[in-house]
Amino acid sequence: MKKRFKLEFNRDKCKGCEICVSFCPKKLLALDKEVNSKGYHPACITDQDACIGCQSCALMCPDCCISIYELEEGE
């Protein structure tokens, strides 16, 4: 069975630098249309089910705004 992952973003910490967007090999990240509490457009994932859990986005984020979790079966 294919492993599934969940990305969580700390929206209020993200400054919308787009580094994570450029490093996603599947091109699943984008900037949200809504702004966060600091007035930035934070990063978000466009297709959660397509994430392969490579962690490129989290490793490249200069502000450590991204957490990646492997989902158990049925989640």
C-alpha positions in Angstrom: 0.0 0.0 0.0 1.2 3.5 -0.9 2.4 5.6 2.1 0.5 8.8 2.7 1.7 12.0 4.2 0.3 15.1 5.7 1.9 18.5 5.5 1.1 21.1 8.1 2.2 24.8 7.8 2.7 27.3 10.6 0.7 29.9 8.7 1.6 32.8 11.0 5.3 32.1 10.9 5.5 31.7 7.1 6.7 34.8 5.3 5.8 33.6 1.8 9.4 33.4 0.5 8.5 30.6 -1.9 11.6 28.5 -1.3 9.6 25.5 -0.4 7.4 26.0 -3.5 10.5 25.9 -5.8 12.0 22.8 -4.1 8.9 20.6 -4.2 9.7 17.9 -6.8 6.0 17.2 -7.4 5.1 21.0 -7.7 2.4 20.6 -5.0 3.0 23.8 -3.1 1.8 27.3 -3.8 1.2 30.5 -2.0 -2.3 30.8 -0.4 -4.6 33.5 -1.6 -5.4 34.5 2.0 -2.9 36.4 4.1 -1.6 35.5 7.5 -1.6 37.6 10.7 1.6 39.4 9.4 0.2 40.2 6.0 2.1 37.6 4.0 0.6 34.9 1.7 1.8 31.7 3.4 2.6 28.5 1.6 0.0 25.8 1.3 -0.3 22.4 -0.4 -2.5 22.0 -3.5 -2.9 18.2 -3.5 -2.3 16.6 -0.1 -2.8 13.1 -1.4 0.0 13.5 -4.0 2.7 14.3 -1.4 5.5 11.7 -1.5 6.9 12.8 1.9 10.4 13.7 0.5 10.7 16.5 3.1 12.5 18.8 0.5 10.1 21.6 1.5 10.6 21.3 5.2 14.4 21.0 4.9 14.7 24.1 2.7 12.3 26.3 4.8 14.4 28.9 6.5 11.8 29.5 9.2 10.9 25.9 9.9 7.3 26.4 9.2 6.6 23.0 7.7 5.9 19.7 9.5 5.4 16.4 7.7 3.6 13.4 9.2 3.2 9.9 7.8 -0.4 8.9 8.0 -1.5 5.5 9.4 -3.8 3.3 7.3 -7.4 4.7 7.5 -6.4 8.3 8.3 
